[in-house]
Every structure is written in C-alpha cells, then in structure tokens.
Amino acid sequence: MASLADVRQAIDSVDEQIVALLATREGLVRQAATFKKDEQGVRAPARVEQVLTKVRALATERSASPEVVESVYRAMITAFIDLELTEHRQRG
C-alpha cells in the first residue's frame, strides 16, 4: 500500500465483506434459534466455548491475534444471543 488512504480503502473493502458474512451468520443463527426450546438452549455455554476454541486456533493458523479474534467473537456471540433471546421471548 502506498498511503494511509490506500490502507483505509482496503479496510473499507474488508468491512464490506465482514458485514456480508455477518448477515449470512445472522440468518443461520435465526434458523438455529427455531430448534432451541428454551433460554438455556439459546445461551449454550458449552457451544460458545467450543466456537471460541475453534476460532482461536483458526486465528493462530492465519497469523492473527487469538486474543483479538476471541474478543471480537465474544462480542458477536453476545449480540447474537441477545437477538435470539428477544425472538425466543416474542415467540414464547
């Protein structure tokens, strides 16, 4: 990259891809929510830990910071759990 503007443009492009992937993940989360019977099923702490372990390993493979990846995933998972809980309560 020749300049800060070039780097920022590349970041903007990556952000577009990330948002598209988050939309896809949200659709899958909404589908999974239909199979969950209660709030404990939505929270699924064992599954959260499984995902975090997996993404930390993926981060290491990609030479990314496992700590940063875990932090981002924790925030994302929390947001999706909140979304699922809201929908679960509305259906309830």
DSSP file (Angstrom, degrees, kcal/mol; ACC not computed):
  #  RESIDUE AA STRUCTURE BP1 BP2  ACC     N-H-->O    O-->H-N    N-H-->O    O-->H-N    TCO  KAPPA ALPHA  PHI   PSI    X-CA   Y-CA   Z-CA
    1    1 A M              0   0    0      0, 0.0     3,-0.1     0, 0.0     4,-0.0   0.000 360.0 360.0 360.0 136.9    0.0    0.0    0.0
    2    2 A A        +     0   0    0      1,-0.1     2,-0.3     2,-0.0     3,-0.1   0.673 360.0   6.6 -89.7 -18.3    1.3    3.4   -1.0
    3    3 A S  S  > S-     0   0    0      1,-0.1     4,-2.0     0, 0.0     5,-0.1  -0.962  74.6 -99.4-156.5 169.5   -0.5    5.5    1.5
    4    4 A L  H  > S+     0   0    0     -2,-0.3     4,-2.8     1,-0.2     5,-0.2   0.877 121.6  57.4 -61.6 -38.2   -2.8    5.7    4.5
    5    5 A A  H  > S+     0   0    0      1,-0.2     4,-2.3     2,-0.2    -1,-0.2   0.896 105.2  50.5 -60.8 -40.0   -5.7    6.3    2.1
    6    6 A D  H  > S+     0   0    0      2,-0.2     4,-2.2     1,-0.2    -1,-0.2   0.921 111.0  48.3 -63.3 -43.9   -4.9    3.1    0.3
    7    7 A V  H  X S+     0   0    0     -4,-2.0     4,-2.5     1,-0.2    -2,-0.2   0.922 111.8  49.7 -62.9 -43.8   -4.9    1.2    3.5
    8    8 A R  H  X S+     0   0    0     -4,-2.8     4,-2.6     1,-0.2    -1,-0.2   0.885 109.0  52.0 -64.1 -38.0   -8.2    2.7    4.6
    9    9 A Q  H  X S+     0   0    0     -4,-2.3     4,-1.8     2,-0.2    -1,-0.2   0.904 110.3  48.7 -64.0 -40.8   -9.7    1.9    1.2
   10   10 A A  H  X S+     0   0    0     -4,-2.2     4,-2.2     2,-0.2    -2,-0.2   0.899 110.5  51.0 -65.3 -40.3   -8.6   -1.7    1.7
   11   11 A I  H  X S+     0   0    0     -4,-2.5     4,-2.8     1,-0.2    -2,-0.2   0.918 107.7  53.1 -62.3 -43.4  -10.1   -1.8    5.2
   12   12 A D  H  X S+     0   0    0     -4,-2.6     4,-1.8     1,-0.2    -1,-0.2   0.887 108.8  50.2 -58.8 -39.2  -13.4   -0.4    3.9
   13   13 A S  H  X S+     0   0    0     -4,-1.8     4,-1.6     2,-0.2    -1,-0.2   0.911 111.0  48.0 -65.8 -42.9  -13.4   -3.3    1.3
   14   14 A V  H  X S+     0   0    0     -4,-2.2     4,-2.6     1,-0.2    -2,-0.2   0.902 108.1  56.0 -63.4 -40.8  -12.8   -5.9    4.1
   15   15 A D  H  X S+     0   0    0     -4,-2.8     4,-2.7     1,-0.2     5,-0.2   0.891 104.1  53.5 -59.7 -39.8  -15.5   -4.3    6.2
   16   16 A E  H  X S+     0   0    0     -4,-1.8     4,-2.0     1,-0.2    -1,-0.2   0.911 110.9  46.6 -60.3 -41.9  -18.0   -4.8    3.4
   17   17 A Q  H  X S+     0   0    0     -4,-1.6     4,-2.3     2,-0.2    -2,-0.2   0.900 111.4  51.1 -66.9 -40.9  -17.1   -8.5    3.3
   18   18 A I  H  X S+     0   0    0     -4,-2.6     4,-2.6     2,-0.2    -2,-0.2   0.922 109.9  49.2 -63.5 -44.1  -17.3   -8.8    7.0
   19   19 A V  H  X S+     0   0    0     -4,-2.7     4,-2.2     1,-0.2    -1,-0.2   0.904 110.4  51.1 -63.8 -40.5  -20.8   -7.2    7.1
   20   20 A A  H  X S+     0   0    0     -4,-2.0     4,-1.9    -5,-0.2    -1,-0.2   0.917 112.1  47.0 -61.5 -42.3  -22.0   -9.5    4.3
   21   21 A L  H  X S+     0   0    0     -4,-2.3     4,-2.8     2,-0.2    -2,-0.2   0.870 109.5  53.7 -67.8 -36.4  -20.6  -12.5    6.3
   22   22 A L  H  X S+     0   0    0     -4,-2.6     4,-2.7     2,-0.2    -1,-0.2   0.889 107.1  51.9 -64.4 -38.0  -22.3  -11.3    9.5
   23   23 A A  H  X S+     0   0    0     -4,-2.2     4,-2.0     2,-0.2    -2,-0.2   0.914 111.0  47.6 -63.1 -42.2  -25.6  -11.1    7.6
   24   24 A T  H  X S+     0   0    0     -4,-1.9     4,-1.8     2,-0.2    -2,-0.2   0.927 112.5  48.9 -62.7 -45.0  -25.1  -14.7    6.5
   25   25 A R  H  X S+     0   0    0     -4,-2.8     4,-2.7     1,-0.2    -2,-0.2   0.898 108.2  54.6 -63.2 -40.0  -24.2  -15.8   10.0
   26   26 A E  H  X S+     0   0    0     -4,-2.7     4,-2.7     1,-0.2    -1,-0.2   0.914 105.7  52.4 -60.4 -42.6  -27.3  -13.9   11.4
   27   27 A G  H  X S+     0   0    0     -4,-2.0     4,-1.8     1,-0.2    -1,-0.2   0.906 111.5  46.4 -59.2 -41.4  -29.5  -15.9    9.0
   28   28 A L  H  X S+     0   0    0     -4,-1.8     4,-2.8     2,-0.2    -2,-0.2   0.885 110.6  52.5 -68.2 -39.3  -28.0  -19.1   10.2
   29   29 A V  H  X S+     0   0    0     -4,-2.7     4,-2.2     1,-0.2    -2,-0.2   0.917 108.5  51.1 -61.7 -43.0  -28.4  -18.1   13.9
   30   30 A R  H  X S+     0   0    0     -4,-2.7     4,-0.8     2,-0.2    -1,-0.2   0.889 110.8  48.9 -62.7 -38.6  -32.0  -17.3   13.3
   31   31 A Q  H >< S+     0   0    0     -4,-1.8     3,-0.9     1,-0.2     4,-0.4   0.935 110.9  49.6 -64.9 -45.6  -32.5  -20.7   11.7
   32   32 A A  H >< S+     0   0    0     -4,-2.8     3,-1.7     1,-0.2     4,-0.5   0.862 101.9  64.0 -61.0 -35.4  -30.8  -22.4   14.7
   33   33 A A  H >< S+     0   0    0     -4,-2.2     3,-1.1     1,-0.3    -1,-0.2   0.807  91.3  64.5 -60.5 -29.6  -32.9  -20.5   17.1
   34   34 A T  T << S+     0   0    0     -3,-0.9    -1,-0.3    -4,-0.8    -2,-0.2   0.716 101.6  50.7 -68.3 -18.3  -36.0  -22.2   15.8
   35   35 A F  T <  S+     0   0    0     -3,-1.7     2,-0.4    -4,-0.4    -1,-0.2   0.547  90.0  95.4 -92.9  -9.3  -34.6  -25.5   17.1
   36   36 A K    <   -     0   0    0     -3,-1.1     3,-0.0    -4,-0.5     6,-0.0  -0.710  54.5-165.7 -92.3 131.1  -33.9  -24.2   20.6
   37   37 A K        +     0   0    0     -2,-0.4     2,-0.3     1,-0.1    -1,-0.1   0.738  64.4   7.2 -89.0 -24.6  -36.6  -24.9   23.2
   38   38 A D  S  > S-     0   0    0      1,-0.1     4,-1.5     0, 0.0     3,-0.3  -0.884  82.4 -88.0-150.2 177.6  -35.6  -22.5   26.0
   39   39 A E  H  > S+     0   0    0     -2,-0.3     4,-2.9     1,-0.2     5,-0.2   0.840 121.6  57.7 -64.0 -33.7  -33.2  -19.8   27.0
   40   40 A Q  H  > S+     0   0    0      1,-0.2     4,-2.7     2,-0.2    -1,-0.2   0.896 105.5  51.5 -62.8 -38.8  -30.5  -22.3   28.2
   41   41 A G  H  4 S+     0   0    0     -3,-0.3    -1,-0.2     2,-0.2    -2,-0.2   0.850 110.9  48.5 -64.5 -34.3  -30.5  -23.7   24.7
   42   42 A V  H  < S+     0   0    0     -4,-1.5    -2,-0.2     1,-0.2    -1,-0.2   0.928 113.9  44.8 -70.0 -46.1  -30.0  -20.2   23.3
   43   43 A R  H  < S+     0   0    0     -4,-2.9     5,-0.2    -5,-0.1    -2,-0.2   0.896  78.2 173.2 -68.5 -40.2  -27.2  -19.4   25.7
   44   44 A A     X  -     0   0    0     -4,-2.7     4,-2.2    -5,-0.2     3,-0.5   0.816  10.0-172.7  35.1  65.4  -25.5  -22.8   25.1
   45   45 A P  H  > S+     0   0    0      0, 0.0     4,-2.2     0, 0.0     5,-0.2   0.834  80.7  54.6 -58.2 -34.7  -22.3  -22.0   27.1
   46   46 A A  H  > S+     0   0    0      1,-0.2     4,-2.0     2,-0.2     5,-0.1   0.904 109.2  48.2 -65.9 -38.7  -20.6  -25.2   26.0
   47   47 A R  H  > S+     0   0    0     -3,-0.5     4,-2.6     2,-0.2    -1,-0.2   0.891 108.5  54.5 -67.5 -39.0  -21.2  -24.4   22.4
   48   48 A V  H  X S+     0   0    0     -4,-2.2     4,-2.6    -5,-0.2    -2,-0.2   0.943 109.9  46.5 -58.6 -47.6  -19.8  -20.8   23.0
   49   49 A E  H  X S+     0   0    0     -4,-2.2     4,-2.4     1,-0.2    -1,-0.2   0.876 110.3  53.6 -64.2 -37.0  -16.6  -22.3   24.4
   50   50 A Q  H  X S+     0   0    0     -4,-2.0     4,-2.2     2,-0.2    -1,-0.2   0.927 110.7  46.4 -61.7 -45.4  -16.4  -24.7   21.5
   51   51 A V  H  X S+     0   0    0     -4,-2.6     4,-2.8     2,-0.2     5,-0.2   0.919 112.0  50.8 -63.7 -43.6  -16.6  -21.9   19.0
   52   52 A L  H  X S+     0   0    0     -4,-2.6     4,-2.0     1,-0.2    -2,-0.2   0.902 109.9  49.5 -63.5 -40.7  -14.1  -19.8   20.8
   53   53 A T  H  X S+     0   0    0     -4,-2.4     4,-1.8     1,-0.2    -1,-0.2   0.926 112.8  48.5 -61.5 -44.1  -11.6  -22.6   21.0
   54   54 A K  H  X S+     0   0    0     -4,-2.2     4,-2.3     1,-0.2    -2,-0.2   0.922 112.4  46.2 -63.4 -45.9  -12.1  -23.2   17.2
   55   55 A V  H  X S+     0   0    0     -4,-2.8     4,-2.4     1,-0.2    -1,-0.2   0.820 108.3  56.1 -72.8 -28.0  -11.7  -19.5   16.2
   56   56 A R  H  X S+     0   0    0     -4,-2.0     4,-2.1    -5,-0.2    -1,-0.2   0.921 109.7  46.8 -64.6 -41.7   -8.6  -19.1   18.4
   57   57 A A  H  X S+     0   0    0     -4,-1.8     4,-2.3     2,-0.2    -2,-0.2   0.917 111.9  50.3 -65.4 -42.5   -7.0  -22.0   16.5
   58   58 A L  H  X S+     0   0    0     -4,-2.3     4,-1.8     1,-0.2    -2,-0.2   0.895 108.3  53.6 -61.7 -39.0   -8.1  -20.5   13.2
   59   59 A A  H  <>S+     0   0    0     -4,-2.4     5,-3.2     1,-0.2     4,-0.3   0.928 108.1  49.5 -60.9 -44.9   -6.6  -17.2   14.2
   60   60 A T  H ><5S+     0   0    0     -4,-2.1     3,-1.4     1,-0.2    -1,-0.2   0.915 109.1  52.4 -60.7 -43.4   -3.3  -18.8   15.0
   61   61 A E  H 3<5S+     0   0    0     -4,-2.3    -1,-0.2     1,-0.3    -2,-0.2   0.839 113.2  44.7 -60.0 -33.4   -3.3  -20.6   11.6
   62   62 A R  T 3<5S-     0   0    0     -4,-1.8    -1,-0.3    -5,-0.2    -2,-0.2   0.305 115.7-113.3 -95.3   8.5   -3.9  -17.3    9.9
   63   63 A S  T < 5S+     0   0    0     -3,-1.4     2,-0.3    -4,-0.3    -3,-0.2   0.838  72.5 136.7  60.6  35.2   -1.3  -15.4   11.9
   64   64 A A      < -     0   0    0     -5,-3.2    -1,-0.2    -6,-0.2    -2,-0.1  -0.715  67.4 -90.4-103.5 161.0   -3.9  -13.3   13.6
   65   65 A S     >  -     0   0    0     -2,-0.3     4,-2.5     1,-0.2     5,-0.2  -0.596  28.3-155.1 -72.0 116.4   -4.1  -12.4   17.3
   66   66 A P  H  > S+     0   0    0      0, 0.0     4,-2.7     0, 0.0     5,-0.2   0.856  95.4  55.5 -59.3 -33.0   -6.1  -15.2   19.0
   67   67 A E  H  > S+     0   0    0      2,-0.2     4,-2.3     1,-0.2     5,-0.1   0.913 109.5  44.5 -66.4 -43.0   -6.9  -12.6   21.8
   68   68 A V  H  > S+     0   0    0      2,-0.2     4,-2.6     1,-0.2     5,-0.2   0.936 114.5  49.0 -66.7 -45.7   -8.3  -10.1   19.3
   69   69 A V  H  X S+     0   0    0     -4,-2.5     4,-2.7     1,-0.2     5,-0.2   0.926 112.2  48.6 -60.6 -45.1  -10.3  -12.8   17.5
   70   70 A E  H  X S+     0   0    0     -4,-2.7     4,-2.9    -5,-0.2    -1,-0.2   0.922 111.0  50.7 -61.6 -42.9  -11.7  -14.2   20.7
   71   71 A S  H  X S+     0   0    0     -4,-2.3     4,-2.0     2,-0.2    -2,-0.2   0.920 112.2  46.4 -61.1 -44.5  -12.7  -10.7   21.9
   72   72 A V  H  X S+     0   0    0     -4,-2.6     4,-2.5     1,-0.2    -1,-0.2   0.920 114.1  48.5 -63.4 -44.3  -14.5  -10.0   18.6
   73   73 A Y  H  X S+     0   0    0     -4,-2.7     4,-3.3    -5,-0.2     5,-0.3   0.886 107.9  54.0 -66.1 -38.8  -16.2  -13.3   18.7
   74   74 A R  H  X S+     0   0    0     -4,-2.9     4,-2.3     2,-0.2    -1,-0.2   0.932 111.9  45.3 -60.5 -44.0  -17.3  -12.9   22.3
   75   75 A A  H  X S+     0   0    0     -4,-2.0     4,-2.1    -5,-0.2    -2,-0.2   0.923 115.5  47.1 -63.9 -44.2  -18.9   -9.6   21.4
   76   76 A M  H  X S+     0   0    0     -4,-2.5     4,-2.5     2,-0.2    -2,-0.2   0.931 112.6  48.3 -64.7 -45.9  -20.5  -11.0   18.3
   77   77 A I  H  X S+     0   0    0     -4,-3.3     4,-2.7     1,-0.2     5,-0.2   0.909 110.4  52.1 -62.8 -41.9  -21.8  -14.1   20.1
   78   78 A T  H  X S+     0   0    0     -4,-2.3     4,-2.4    -5,-0.3    -1,-0.2   0.920 110.3  48.7 -59.4 -44.0  -23.3  -12.0   22.9
   79   79 A A  H  X S+     0   0    0     -4,-2.1     4,-2.0     1,-0.2    -2,-0.2   0.905 112.9  47.0 -63.6 -41.9  -25.1   -9.8   20.3
   80   80 A F  H  X S+     0   0    0     -4,-2.5     4,-2.7     2,-0.2    -2,-0.2   0.876 110.4  52.1 -69.1 -36.8  -26.5  -12.9   18.5
   81   81 A I  H  X S+     0   0    0     -4,-2.7     4,-3.0     2,-0.2     5,-0.2   0.930 109.1  50.8 -62.9 -43.9  -27.6  -14.4   21.8
   82   82 A D  H  X S+     0   0    0     -4,-2.4     4,-2.2     2,-0.2    -2,-0.2   0.911 111.0  48.9 -58.4 -42.9  -29.4  -11.2   22.7
   83   83 A L  H  X S+     0   0    0     -4,-2.0     4,-2.3     2,-0.2    -2,-0.2   0.934 112.8  47.1 -61.3 -47.7  -31.1  -11.3   19.3
   84   84 A E  H  X S+     0   0    0     -4,-2.7     4,-3.0     1,-0.2    -2,-0.2   0.905 110.8  51.7 -61.9 -42.7  -32.1  -14.9   19.8
   85   85 A L  H  X S+     0   0    0     -4,-3.0     4,-2.5     2,-0.2    -1,-0.2   0.910 109.3  50.3 -62.8 -41.7  -33.4  -14.3   23.3
   86   86 A T  H  X S+     0   0    0     -4,-2.2     4,-1.8    -5,-0.2    -1,-0.2   0.936 114.6  43.4 -60.9 -47.0  -35.5  -11.4   22.1
   87   87 A E  H  X S+     0   0    0     -4,-2.3     4,-2.0     1,-0.2    -2,-0.2   0.895 112.3  53.5 -66.3 -39.3  -37.0  -13.5   19.3
   88   88 A H  H  X S+     0   0    0     -4,-3.0     4,-2.1     1,-0.2    -2,-0.2   0.908 109.9  47.8 -62.0 -42.0  -37.5  -16.5   21.6
   89   89 A R  H  < S+     0   0    0     -4,-2.5    -1,-0.2     1,-0.2    -2,-0.2   0.857 109.8  52.7 -68.0 -35.2  -39.4  -14.4   24.1
   90   90 A Q  H  < S+     0   0    0     -4,-1.8    -1,-0.2     1,-0.2    -2,-0.2   0.857 114.9  41.3 -68.6 -34.3  -41.6  -12.9   21.4
   91   91 A R  H  <        0   0    0     -4,-2.0    -2,-0.2     1,-0.2    -1,-0.2   0.832 360.0 360.0 -75.8 -32.6  -42.5  -16.4   20.2
   92   92 A G     <        0   0    0     -4,-2.1    -1,-0.2    -5,-0.2    -2,-0.1   0.427 360.0 360.0 -52.2 360.0  -42.8  -17.7   23.7
